Amino acid sequence: MRKYERSKLKNQLDVQWTTEQDCYLIENSTIPLEQLMNVLNFSEDEIHQRKEILGLYRRERQIQRMKIK
């Protein structure tokens, strides 16, 4: 994702995430979205956007590629 796209995503939702919330999302990014929503108290869209900003979707794709090889 390009820098412009990242800043565009950040501006779409002006939600403040703490370092602890980011860490929790990074460490538990594979658990069901409903559980993440309950623990983090953010909406589905906010969690999806934060995962994109943190590069968690890209990381997941890279891991999947490694499993295929």
N, CA, C, O and CB atoms as a CASP TS submission, in Angstrom:
PFRMAT TS
TARGET T0000
AUTHOR 0000-0000-0000
METHOD Language model
MODEL 1
PARENT N/A
ATOM      1  N   MET     1       0.843  -1.161   0.000  1.00  0.00           N
ATOM      2  CA  MET     1       0.000   0.000   0.000  1.00  0.00           C
ATOM      3  C   MET     1       0.898   1.237   0.000  1.00  0.00           C
ATOM      4  O   MET     1       1.882   1.303   0.736  1.00  0.00           O
ATOM      5  CB  MET     1      -0.964  -0.009   1.215  1.00  0.00           C
ATOM      6  N   ARG     2       0.556   2.183  -0.808  1.00  0.00           N
ATOM      7  CA  ARG     2       1.351   3.394  -0.920  1.00  0.00           C
ATOM      8  C   ARG     2       1.063   4.343   0.234  1.00  0.00           C
ATOM      9  O   ARG     2       0.030   4.262   0.899  1.00  0.00           O
ATOM     10  CB  ARG     2       1.082   4.085  -2.250  1.00  0.00           C
ATOM     11  N   LYS     3       2.012   5.241   0.445  1.00  0.00           N
ATOM     12  CA  LYS     3       1.886   6.191   1.543  1.00  0.00           C
ATOM     13  C   LYS     3       0.599   7.011   1.427  1.00  0.00           C
ATOM     14  O   LYS     3      -0.074   7.256   2.428  1.00  0.00           O
ATOM     15  CB  LYS     3       3.099   7.120   1.577  1.00  0.00           C
ATOM     16  N   TYR     4       0.259   7.433   0.211  1.00  0.00           N
ATOM     17  CA  TYR     4      -0.964   8.212  -0.008  1.00  0.00           C
ATOM     18  C   TYR     4      -2.196   7.426   0.419  1.00  0.00           C
ATOM     19  O   TYR     4      -3.092   7.963   1.070  1.00  0.00           O
ATOM     20  CB  TYR     4      -1.085   8.618  -1.482  1.00  0.00           C
ATOM     21  N   GLU     5      -2.233   6.148   0.046  1.00  0.00           N
ATOM     22  CA  GLU     5      -3.385   5.320   0.387  1.00  0.00           C
ATOM     23  C   GLU     5      -3.498   5.135   1.895  1.00  0.00           C
ATOM     24  O   GLU     5      -4.601   5.127   2.441  1.00  0.00           O
ATOM     25  CB  GLU     5      -3.288   3.959  -0.304  1.00  0.00           C
ATOM     26  N   ARG     6      -2.360   4.987   2.567  1.00  0.00           N
ATOM     27  CA  ARG     6      -2.377   4.835   4.019  1.00  0.00           C
ATOM     28  C   ARG     6      -2.911   6.088   4.696  1.00  0.00           C
ATOM     29  O   ARG     6      -3.728   6.006   5.612  1.00  0.00           O
ATOM     30  CB  ARG     6      -0.978   4.517   4.537  1.00  0.00           C
ATOM     31  N   SER     7      -2.446   7.249   4.241  1.00  0.00           N
ATOM     32  CA  SER     7      -2.922   8.489   4.859  1.00  0.00           C
ATOM     33  C   SER     7      -4.404   8.704   4.560  1.00  0.00           C
ATOM     34  O   SER     7      -5.129   9.261   5.384  1.00  0.00           O
ATOM     35  CB  SER     7      -2.099   9.692   4.362  1.00  0.00           C
ATOM     36  N   LYS     8      -4.853   8.269   3.393  1.00  0.00           N
ATOM     37  CA  LYS     8      -6.271   8.366   3.046  1.00  0.00           C
ATOM     38  C   LYS     8      -7.102   7.503   3.996  1.00  0.00           C
ATOM     39  O   LYS     8      -8.157   7.929   4.466  1.00  0.00           O
ATOM     40  CB  LYS     8      -6.507   7.933   1.574  1.00  0.00           C
ATOM     41  N   LEU     9      -6.620   6.282   4.279  1.00  0.00           N
ATOM     42  CA  LEU     9      -7.331   5.412   5.216  1.00  0.00           C
ATOM     43  C   LEU     9      -7.358   6.021   6.615  1.00  0.00           C
ATOM     44  O   LEU     9      -8.377   5.961   7.302  1.00  0.00           O
ATOM     45  CB  LEU     9      -6.680   4.023   5.257  1.00  0.00           C
ATOM     46  N   LYS    10      -6.248   6.600   7.031  1.00  0.00           N
ATOM     47  CA  LYS    10      -6.195   7.197   8.364  1.00  0.00           C
ATOM     48  C   LYS    10      -7.203   8.328   8.494  1.00  0.00           C
ATOM     49  O   LYS    10      -7.811   8.512   9.548  1.00  0.00           O
ATOM     50  CB  LYS    10      -4.787   7.711   8.666  1.00  0.00           C
ATOM     51  N   ASN    11      -7.375   9.083   7.418  1.00  0.00           N
ATOM     52  CA  ASN    11      -8.287  10.220   7.466  1.00  0.00           C
ATOM     53  C   ASN    11      -9.751   9.811   7.376  1.00  0.00           C
ATOM     54  O   ASN    11     -10.625  10.585   7.766  1.00  0.00           O
ATOM     55  CB  ASN    11      -7.965  11.177   6.355  1.00  0.00           C
ATOM     56  N   GLN    12     -10.036   8.629   6.877  1.00  0.00           N
ATOM     57  CA  GLN    12     -11.421   8.198   6.738  1.00  0.00           C
ATOM     58  C   GLN    12     -12.098   8.053   8.091  1.00  0.00           C
ATOM     59  O   GLN    12     -13.237   8.486   8.265  1.00  0.00           O
ATOM     60  CB  GLN    12     -11.491   6.883   5.980  1.00  0.00           C
ATOM     61  N   LEU    13     -11.425   7.464   9.025  1.00  0.00           N
ATOM     62  CA  LEU    13     -11.976   7.326  10.375  1.00  0.00           C
ATOM     63  C   LEU    13     -10.980   7.925  11.359  1.00  0.00           C
ATOM     64  O   LEU    13      -9.843   7.466  11.470  1.00  0.00           O
ATOM     65  CB  LEU    13     -12.278   5.824  10.723  1.00  0.00           C
ATOM     66  N   ASP    14     -11.412   8.931  12.051  1.00  0.00           N
ATOM     67  CA  ASP    14     -10.521   9.595  12.992  1.00  0.00           C
ATOM     68  C   ASP    14     -10.661   8.943  14.364  1.00  0.00           C
ATOM     69  O   ASP    14     -11.122   9.564  15.322  1.00  0.00           O
ATOM     70  CB  ASP    14     -10.827  11.113  13.068  1.00  0.00           C
ATOM     71  N   VAL    15     -10.257   7.688  14.436  1.00  0.00           N
ATOM     72  CA  VAL    15     -10.369   6.908  15.662  1.00  0.00           C
ATOM     73  C   VAL    15      -8.975   6.750  16.254  1.00  0.00           C
ATOM     74  O   VAL    15      -8.015   6.456  15.541  1.00  0.00           O
ATOM     75  CB  VAL    15     -11.030   5.514  15.394  1.00  0.00           C
ATOM     76  N   GLN    16      -8.875   6.945  17.538  1.00  0.00           N
ATOM     77  CA  GLN    16      -7.593   6.824  18.220  1.00  0.00           C
ATOM     78  C   GLN    16      -7.414   5.406  18.758  1.00  0.00           C
ATOM     79  O   GLN    16      -8.196   4.944  19.588  1.00  0.00           O
ATOM     80  CB  GLN    16      -7.486   7.853  19.363  1.00  0.00           C
ATOM     81  N   TRP    17      -6.384   4.730  18.281  1.00  0.00           N
ATOM     82  CA  TRP    17      -6.040   3.394  18.761  1.00  0.00           C
ATOM     83  C   TRP    17      -4.847   3.530  19.694  1.00  0.00           C
ATOM     84  O   TRP    17      -3.904   4.266  19.402  1.00  0.00           O
ATOM     85  CB  TRP    17      -5.725   2.414  17.574  1.00  0.00           C
ATOM     86  N   THR    18      -4.887   2.825  20.811  1.00  0.00           N
ATOM     87  CA  THR    18      -3.750   2.827  21.727  1.00  0.00           C
ATOM     88  C   THR    18      -2.738   1.786  21.272  1.00  0.00           C
ATOM     89  O   THR    18      -3.044   0.916  20.457  1.00  0.00           O
ATOM     90  CB  THR    18      -4.207   2.549  23.184  1.00  0.00           C
ATOM     91  N   THR    19      -1.549   1.887  21.803  1.00  0.00           N
ATOM     92  CA  THR    19      -0.511   0.908  21.498  1.00  0.00           C
ATOM     93  C   THR    19      -0.942  -0.479  21.948  1.00  0.00           C
ATOM     94  O   THR    19      -0.681  -1.466  21.260  1.00  0.00           O
ATOM     95  CB  THR    19       0.814   1.296  22.168  1.00  0.00           C
ATOM     96  N   GLU    20      -1.598  -0.559  23.091  1.00  0.00           N
ATOM     97  CA  GLU    20      -2.060  -1.847  23.604  1.00  0.00           C
ATOM     98  C   GLU    20      -3.095  -2.473  22.674  1.00  0.00           C
ATOM     99  O   GLU    20      -3.078  -3.682  22.444  1.00  0.00           O
ATOM    100  CB  GLU    20      -2.648  -1.680  25.008  1.00  0.00           C
ATOM    101  N   GLN    21      -3.991  -1.651  22.143  1.00  0.00           N
ATOM    102  CA  GLN    21      -5.001  -2.167  21.216  1.00  0.00           C
ATOM    103  C   GLN    21      -4.353  -2.649  19.918  1.00  0.00           C
ATOM    104  O   GLN    21      -4.734  -3.684  19.372  1.00  0.00           O
ATOM    105  CB  GLN    21      -6.055  -1.087  20.913  1.00  0.00           C
ATOM    106  N   ASP    22      -3.372  -1.890  19.429  1.00  0.00           N
ATOM    107  CA  ASP    22      -2.645  -2.317  18.231  1.00  0.00           C
ATOM    108  C   ASP    22      -1.938  -3.647  18.475  1.00  0.00           C
ATOM    109  O   ASP    22      -1.988  -4.545  17.634  1.00  0.00           O
ATOM    110  CB  ASP    22      -1.626  -1.244  17.805  1.00  0.00           C
ATOM    111  N   CYS    23      -1.287  -3.770  19.616  1.00  0.00           N
ATOM    112  CA  CYS    23      -0.584  -5.017  19.949  1.00  0.00           C
ATOM    113  C   CYS    23      -1.560  -6.184  20.010  1.00  0.00           C
ATOM    114  O   CYS    23      -1.280  -7.262  19.487  1.00  0.00           O
ATOM    115  CB  CYS    23       0.160  -4.880  21.293  1.00  0.00           C
ATOM    116  N   TYR    24      -2.694  -5.970  20.643  1.00  0.00           N
ATOM    117  CA  TYR    24      -3.694  -7.035  20.737  1.00  0.00           C
ATOM    118  C   TYR    24      -4.160  -7.442  19.349  1.00  0.00           C
ATOM    119  O   TYR    24      -4.279  -8.633  19.061  1.00  0.00           O
ATOM    120  CB  TYR    24      -4.894  -6.584  21.594  1.00  0.00           C
ATOM    121  N   LEU    25      -4.424  -6.474  18.489  1.00  0.00           N
ATOM    122  CA  LEU    25      -4.886  -6.771  17.140  1.00  0.00           C
ATOM    123  C   LEU    25      -3.822  -7.525  16.351  1.00  0.00           C
ATOM    124  O   LEU    25      -4.142  -8.468  15.629  1.00  0.00           O
ATOM    125  CB  LEU    25      -5.269  -5.483  16.413  1.00  0.00           C
ATOM    126  N   ILE    26      -2.570  -7.124  16.480  1.00  0.00           N
ATOM    127  CA  ILE    26      -1.482  -7.803  15.774  1.00  0.00           C
ATOM    128  C   ILE    26      -1.346  -9.242  16.259  1.00  0.00           C
ATOM    129  O   ILE    26      -1.236 -10.163  15.450  1.00  0.00           O
ATOM    130  CB  ILE    26      -0.153  -7.048  15.969  1.00  0.00           C
ATOM    131  N   GLU    27      -1.353  -9.437  17.565  1.00  0.00           N
ATOM    132  CA  GLU    27      -1.164 -10.770  18.131  1.00  0.00           C
ATOM    133  C   GLU    27      -2.364 -11.684  17.914  1.00  0.00           C
ATOM    134  O   GLU    27      -2.212 -12.906  17.901  1.00  0.00           O
ATOM    135  CB  GLU    27      -0.877 -10.662  19.602  1.00  0.00           C
ATOM    136  N   ASN    28      -3.544 -11.116  17.746  1.00  0.00           N
ATOM    137  CA  ASN    28      -4.767 -11.913  17.640  1.00  0.00           C
ATOM    138  C   ASN    28      -5.516 -11.651  16.341  1.00  0.00           C
ATOM    139  O   ASN    28      -6.742 -11.762  16.302  1.00  0.00           O
ATOM    140  CB  ASN    28      -5.675 -11.627  18.816  1.00  0.00           C
ATOM    141  N   SER    29      -4.813 -11.313  15.300  1.00  0.00           N
ATOM    142  CA  SER    29      -5.471 -10.925  14.048  1.00  0.00           C
ATOM    143  C   SER    29      -6.216 -12.071  13.377  1.00  0.00           C
ATOM    144  O   SER    29      -7.024 -11.837  12.478  1.00  0.00           O
ATOM    145  CB  SER    29      -4.455 -10.371  13.091  1.00  0.00           C
ATOM    146  N   THR    30      -5.959 -13.295  13.796  1.00  0.00           N
ATOM    147  CA  THR    30      -6.611 -14.437  13.150  1.00  0.00           C
ATOM    148  C   THR    30      -7.880 -14.902  13.864  1.00  0.00           C
ATOM    149  O   THR    30      -8.586 -15.776  13.359  1.00  0.00           O
ATOM    150  CB  THR    30      -5.645 -15.584  13.066  1.00  0.00           C
ATOM    151  N   ILE    31      -8.175 -14.334  15.022  1.00  0.00           N
ATOM    152  CA  ILE    31      -9.400 -14.748  15.709  1.00  0.00           C
ATOM    153  C   ILE    31     -10.602 -14.109  15.010  1.00  0.00           C
ATOM    154  O   ILE    31     -10.442 -13.114  14.303  1.00  0.00           O
ATOM    155  CB  ILE    31      -9.360 -14.349  17.222  1.00  0.00           C
ATOM    156  N   PRO    32     -11.799 -14.663  15.198  1.00  0.00           N
ATOM    157  CA  PRO    32     -12.988 -14.142  14.512  1.00  0.00           C
ATOM    158  C   PRO    32     -13.236 -12.654  14.802  1.00  0.00           C
ATOM    159  O   PRO    32     -12.966 -12.159  15.897  1.00  0.00           O
ATOM    160  CB  PRO    32     -14.213 -14.952  14.921  1.00  0.00           C
ATOM    161  N   LEU    33     -13.742 -11.985  13.813  1.00  0.00           N
ATOM    162  CA  LEU    33     -13.988 -10.549  13.897  1.00  0.00           C
ATOM    163  C   LEU    33     -14.927 -10.179  15.045  1.00  0.00           C
ATOM    164  O   LEU    33     -14.750  -9.144  15.686  1.00  0.00           O
ATOM    165  CB  LEU    33     -14.562 -10.051  12.592  1.00  0.00           C
ATOM    166  N   GLU    34     -15.911 -11.015  15.299  1.00  0.00           N
ATOM    167  CA  GLU    34     -16.856 -10.736  16.380  1.00  0.00           C
ATOM    168  C   GLU    34     -16.143 -10.648  17.730  1.00  0.00           C
ATOM    169  O   GLU    34     -16.464  -9.793  18.555  1.00  0.00           O
ATOM    170  CB  GLU    34     -17.943 -11.817  16.428  1.00  0.00           C
ATOM    171  N   GLN    35     -15.182 -11.533  17.944  1.00  0.00           N
ATOM    172  CA  GLN    35     -14.426 -11.501  19.198  1.00  0.00           C
ATOM    173  C   GLN    35     -13.571 -10.241  19.277  1.00  0.00           C
ATOM    174  O   GLN    35     -13.475  -9.613  20.332  1.00  0.00           O
ATOM    175  CB  GLN    35     -13.539 -12.754  19.327  1.00  0.00           C
ATOM    176  N   LEU    36     -12.950  -9.876  18.158  1.00  0.00           N
ATOM    177  CA  LEU    36     -12.149  -8.652  18.144  1.00  0.00           C
ATOM    178  C   LEU    36     -13.024  -7.435  18.449  1.00  0.00           C
ATOM    179  O   LEU    36     -12.618  -6.539  19.189  1.00  0.00           O
ATOM    180  CB  LEU    36     -11.448  -8.480  16.779  1.00  0.00           C
ATOM    181  N   MET    37     -14.212  -7.412  17.877  1.00  0.00           N
ATOM    182  CA  MET    37     -15.131  -6.295  18.110  1.00  0.00           C
ATOM    183  C   MET    37     -15.521  -6.204  19.583  1.00  0.00           C
ATOM    184  O   MET    37     -15.620  -5.105  20.129  1.00  0.00           O
ATOM    185  CB  MET    37     -16.388  -6.446  17.241  1.00  0.00           C
ATOM    186  N   ASN    38     -15.743  -7.341  20.226  1.00  0.00           N
ATOM    187  CA  ASN    38     -16.118  -7.350  21.646  1.00  0.00           C
ATOM    188  C   ASN    38     -14.979  -6.890  22.542  1.00  0.00           C
ATOM    189  O   ASN    38     -15.188  -6.114  23.474  1.00  0.00           O
ATOM    190  CB  ASN    38     -16.560  -8.743  22.064  1.00  0.00           C
ATOM    191  N   VAL    39     -13.785  -7.365  22.261  1.00  0.00           N
ATOM    192  CA  VAL    39     -12.642  -7.045  23.116  1.00  0.00           C
ATOM    193  C   VAL    39     -12.167  -5.609  22.897  1.00  0.00           C
ATOM    194  O   VAL    39     -11.886  -4.889  23.855  1.00  0.00           O
ATOM    195  CB  VAL    39     -11.493  -8.023  22.852  1.00  0.00           C
ATOM    196  N   LEU    40     -12.081  -5.197  21.631  1.00  0.00           N
ATOM    197  CA  LEU    40     -11.503  -3.893  21.315  1.00  0.00           C
ATOM    198  C   LEU    40     -12.514  -2.744  21.312  1.00  0.00           C
ATOM    199  O   LEU    40     -12.124  -1.577  21.326  1.00  0.00           O
ATOM    200  CB  LEU    40     -10.836  -3.960  19.982  1.00  0.00           C
ATOM    201  N   ASN    41     -13.801  -3.067  21.293  1.00  0.00           N
ATOM    202  CA  ASN    41     -14.856  -2.046  21.262  1.00  0.00           C
ATOM    203  C   ASN    41     -14.751  -1.110  20.059  1.00  0.00           C
ATOM    204  O   ASN    41     -14.943   0.100  20.181  1.00  0.00           O
ATOM    205  CB  ASN    41     -14.813  -1.232  22.532  1.00  0.00           C
ATOM    206  N   PHE    42     -14.445  -1.689  18.896  1.00  0.00           N
ATOM    207  CA  PHE    42     -14.440  -0.956  17.640  1.00  0.00           C
ATOM    208  C   PHE    42     -15.392  -1.645  16.679  1.00  0.00           C
ATOM    209  O   PHE    42     -15.713  -2.822  16.843  1.00  0.00           O
ATOM    210  CB  PHE    42     -13.007  -0.867  17.040  1.00  0.00           C
ATOM    211  N   SER    43     -15.842  -0.903  15.676  1.00  0.00           N
ATOM    212  CA  SER    43     -16.747  -1.481  14.685  1.00  0.00           C
ATOM    213  C   SER    43     -15.970  -2.361  13.707  1.00  0.00           C
ATOM    214  O   SER    43     -14.740  -2.351  13.677  1.00  0.00           O
ATOM    215  CB  SER    43     -17.503  -0.370  13.924  1.00  0.00           C
ATOM    216  N   GLU    44     -16.709  -3.111  12.922  1.00  0.00           N
ATOM    217  CA  GLU    44     -16.105  -3.987  11.918  1.00  0.00           C
ATOM    218  C   GLU    44     -15.268  -3.178  10.930  1.00  0.00           C
ATOM    219  O   GLU    44     -14.147  -3.569  10.604  1.00  0.00           O
ATOM    220  CB  GLU    44     -17.193  -4.780  11.169  1.00  0.00           C
ATOM    221  N   ASP    45     -15.795  -2.069  10.459  1.00  0.00           N
ATOM    222  CA  ASP    45     -15.064  -1.231   9.502  1.00  0.00           C
ATOM    223  C   ASP    45     -13.794  -0.658  10.113  1.00  0.00           C
ATOM    224  O   ASP    45     -12.754  -0.611   9.455  1.00  0.00           O
ATOM    225  CB  ASP    45     -15.953  -0.097   9.006  1.00  0.00           C
ATOM    226  N   GLU    46     -13.870  -0.226  11.359  1.00  0.00           N
ATOM    227  CA  GLU    46     -12.697   0.339  12.023  1.00  0.00           C
ATOM    228  C   GLU    46     -11.603  -0.708  12.177  1.00  0.00           C
ATOM    229  O   GLU    46     -10.424  -0.400  12.002  1.00  0.00           O
ATOM    230  CB  GLU    46     -13.077   0.908  13.392  1.00  0.00           C
ATOM    231  N   ILE    47     -11.975  -1.932  12.501  1.00  0.00           N
ATOM    232  CA  ILE    47     -10.992  -3.009  12.649  1.00  0.00           C
ATOM    233  C   ILE    47     -10.389  -3.362  11.298  1.00  0.00           C
ATOM    234  O   ILE    47      -9.177  -3.547  11.193  1.00  0.00           O
ATOM    235  CB  ILE    47     -11.637  -4.256  13.287  1.00  0.00           C
ATOM    236  N   HIS    48     -11.218  -3.458  10.261  1.00  0.00           N
ATOM    237  CA  HIS    48     -10.694  -3.753   8.925  1.00  0.00           C
ATOM    238  C   HIS    48      -9.706  -2.677   8.477  1.00  0.00           C
ATOM    239  O   HIS    48      -8.645  -2.993   7.939  1.00  0.00           O
ATOM    240  CB  HIS    48     -11.845  -3.869   7.910  1.00  0.00           C
ATOM    241  N   GLN    49     -10.047  -1.433   8.694  1.00  0.00           N
ATOM    242  CA  GLN    49      -9.159  -0.355   8.279  1.00  0.00           C
ATOM    243  C   GLN    49      -7.862  -0.361   9.075  1.00  0.00           C
ATOM    244  O   GLN    49      -6.794  -0.099   8.522  1.00  0.00           O
ATOM    245  CB  GLN    49      -9.855   0.986   8.432  1.00  0.00           C
ATOM    246  N   ARG    50      -7.946  -0.656  10.357  1.00  0.00           N
ATOM    247  CA  ARG    50      -6.719  -0.697  11.166  1.00  0.00           C
ATOM    248  C   ARG    50      -5.823  -1.853  10.738  1.00  0.00           C
ATOM    249  O   ARG    50      -4.601  -1.714  10.706  1.00  0.00           O
ATOM    250  CB  ARG    50      -7.061  -0.824  12.662  1.00  0.00           C
ATOM    251  N   LYS    51      -6.429  -2.997  10.407  1.00  0.00           N
ATOM    252  CA  LYS    51      -5.647  -4.133   9.915  1.00  0.00           C
ATOM    253  C   LYS    51      -4.926  -3.763   8.622  1.00  0.00           C
ATOM    254  O   LYS    51      -3.778  -4.154   8.408  1.00  0.00           O
ATOM    255  CB  LYS    51      -6.554  -5.361   9.688  1.00  0.00           C
ATOM    256  N   GLU    52      -5.597  -3.016   7.774  1.00  0.00           N
ATOM    257  CA  GLU    52      -4.985  -2.575   6.519  1.00  0.00           C
ATOM    258  C   GLU    52      -3.831  -1.621   6.797  1.00  0.00           C
ATOM    259  O   GLU    52      -2.764  -1.752   6.198  1.00  0.00           O
ATOM    260  CB  GLU    52      -6.032  -1.898   5.612  1.00  0.00           C
ATOM    261  N   ILE    53      -4.029  -0.677   7.686  1.00  0.00           N
ATOM    262  CA  ILE    53      -2.986   0.288   8.030  1.00  0.00           C
ATOM    263  C   ILE    53      -1.772  -0.416   8.625  1.00  0.00           C
ATOM    264  O   ILE    53      -0.634  -0.063   8.313  1.00  0.00           O
ATOM    265  CB  ILE    53      -3.525   1.336   9.015  1.00  0.00           C
ATOM    266  N   LEU    54      -2.006  -1.405   9.477  1.00  0.00           N
ATOM    267  CA  LEU    54      -0.910  -2.133  10.127  1.00  0.00           C
ATOM    268  C   LEU    54      -0.261  -3.175   9.217  1.00  0.00           C
ATOM    269  O   LEU    54       0.760  -3.758   9.580  1.00  0.00           O
ATOM    270  CB  LEU    54      -1.419  -2.808  11.378  1.00  0.00           C
ATOM    271  N   GLY    55      -0.838  -3.413   8.053  1.00  0.00           N
ATOM    272  CA  GLY    55      -0.263  -4.374   7.115  1.00  0.00           C
ATOM    273  C   GLY    55      -0.558  -5.820   7.458  1.00  0.00           C
ATOM    274  O   GLY    55       0.175  -6.718   7.043  1.00  0.00           O
ATOM    275  N   LEU    56      -1.616  -6.058   8.205  1.00  0.00           N
ATOM    276  CA  LEU    56      -1.916  -7.424   8.632  1.00  0.00           C
ATOM    277  C   LEU    56      -2.466  -8.278   7.502  1.00  0.00           C
ATOM    278  O   LEU    56      -2.240  -9.488   7.479  1.00  0.00           O
ATOM    279  CB  LEU    56      -2.901  -7.403   9.773  1.00  0.00           C
ATOM    280  N   TYR    57      -3.185  -7.671   6.563  1.00  0.00           N
ATOM    281  CA  TYR    57      -3.690  -8.435   5.421  1.00  0.00           C
ATOM    282  C   TYR    57      -2.536  -8.844   4.508  1.00  0.00           C
ATOM    283  O   TYR    57      -2.507  -9.964   3.999  1.00  0.00           O
ATOM    284  CB  TYR    57      -4.735  -7.612   4.632  1.00  0.00           C
ATOM    285  N   ARG    58      -1.598  -7.942   4.307  1.00  0.00           N
ATOM    286  CA  ARG    58      -0.420  -8.252   3.489  1.00  0.00           C
ATOM    287  C   ARG    58       0.392  -9.372   4.146  1.00  0.00           C
ATOM    288  O   ARG    58       0.858 -10.290   3.471  1.00  0.00           O
ATOM    289  CB  ARG    58       0.463  -6.985   3.291  1.00  0.00           C
ATOM    290  N   ARG    59       0.552  -9.287   5.450  1.00  0.00           N
ATOM    291  CA  ARG    59       1.287 -10.312   6.200  1.00  0.00           C
ATOM    292  C   ARG    59       0.613 -11.674   6.059  1.00  0.00           C
ATOM    293  O   ARG    59       1.281 -12.691   5.872  1.00  0.00           O
ATOM    294  CB  ARG    59       1.390  -9.923   7.689  1.00  0.00           C
ATOM    295  N   GLU    60      -0.715 -11.684   6.149  1.00  0.00           N
ATOM    296  CA  GLU    60      -1.470 -12.933   6.019  1.00  0.00           C
ATOM    297  C   GLU    60      -1.273 -13.555   4.634  1.00  0.00           C
ATOM    298  O   GLU    60      -1.111 -14.769   4.509  1.00  0.00           O
ATOM    299  CB  GLU    60      -2.966 -12.681   6.277  1.00  0.00           C
ATOM    300  N   ARG    61      -1.288 -12.716   3.599  1.00  0.00           N
ATOM    301  CA  ARG    61      -1.061 -13.225   2.235  1.00  0.00           C
ATOM    302  C   ARG    61       0.343 -13.800   2.089  1.00  0.00           C
ATOM    303  O   ARG    61       0.526 -14.836   1.449  1.00  0.00           O
ATOM    304  CB  ARG    61      -1.277 -12.106   1.199  1.00  0.00           C
ATOM    305  N   GLN    62       1.333 -13.138   2.676  1.00  0.00           N
ATOM    306  CA  GLN    62       2.709 -13.629   2.599  1.00  0.00           C
ATOM    307  C   GLN    62       2.847 -14.974   3.300  1.00  0.00           C
ATOM    308  O   GLN    62       3.533 -15.867   2.802  1.00  0.00           O
ATOM    309  CB  GLN    62       3.677 -12.612   3.215  1.00  0.00           C
ATOM    310  N   ILE    63       2.211 -15.122   4.432  1.00  0.00           N
ATOM    311  CA  ILE    63       2.263 -16.391   5.163  1.00  0.00           C
ATOM    312  C   ILE    63       1.593 -17.490   4.356  1.00  0.00           C
ATOM    313  O   ILE    63       2.092 -18.614   4.302  1.00  0.00           O
ATOM    314  CB  ILE    63       1.590 -16.256   6.545  1.00  0.00           C
ATOM    315  N   GLN    64       0.465 -17.174   3.728  1.00  0.00           N
ATOM    316  CA  GLN    64      -0.231 -18.163   2.898  1.00  0.00           C
ATOM    317  C   GLN    64       0.649 -18.613   1.735  1.00  0.00           C
ATOM    318  O   GLN    64       0.680 -19.797   1.399  1.00  0.00           O
ATOM    319  CB  GLN    64      -1.555 -17.583   2.366  1.00  0.00           C
ATOM    320  N   ARG    65       1.361 -17.673   1.123  1.00  0.00           N
ATOM    321  CA  ARG    65       2.268 -18.033   0.021  1.00  0.00           C
ATOM    322  C   ARG    65       3.375 -18.959   0.502  1.00  0.00           C
ATOM    323  O   ARG    65       3.770 -19.880  -0.212  1.00  0.00           O
ATOM    324  CB  ARG    65       2.880 -16.772  -0.608  1.00  0.00           C
ATOM    325  N   MET    66       3.878 -18.719   1.706  1.00  0.00           N
ATOM    326  CA  MET    66       4.944 -19.563   2.242  1.00  0.00           C
ATOM    327  C   MET    66       4.426 -20.968   2.517  1.00  0.00           C
ATOM    328  O   MET    66       5.161 -21.940   2.345  1.00  0.00           O
ATOM    329  CB  MET    66       5.526 -18.949   3.525  1.00  0.00           C
ATOM    330  N   LYS    67       3.178 -21.089   2.941  1.00  0.00           N
ATOM    331  CA  LYS    67       2.601 -22.404   3.220  1.00  0.00           C
ATOM    332  C   LYS    67       2.414 -23.208   1.946  1.00  0.00           C
ATOM    333  O   LYS    67       2.523 -24.433   1.964  1.00  0.00           O
ATOM    334  CB  LYS    67       1.266 -22.257   3.941  1.00  0.00           C
ATOM    335  N   ILE    68       2.134 -22.534   0.845  1.00  0.00           N
ATOM    336  CA  ILE    68       1.901 -23.211  -0.431  1.00  0.00           C
ATOM    337  C   ILE    68       3.192 -23.813  -0.970  1.00  0.00           C
ATOM    338  O   ILE    68       3.167 -24.890  -1.566  1.00  0.00           O
ATOM    339  CB  ILE    68       1.307 -22.237  -1.456  1.00  0.00           C
ATOM    340  N   LYS    69       4.307 -23.141  -0.772  1.00  0.00           N
ATOM    341  CA  LYS    69       5.593 -23.607  -1.330  1.00  0.00           C
ATOM    342  C   LYS    69       6.091 -24.847  -0.678  1.00  0.00           C
ATOM    343  O   LYS    69       7.153 -25.352  -1.041  1.00  0.00           O
ATOM    344  CB  LYS    69       6.634 -22.551  -1.207  1.00  0.00           C
TER
END
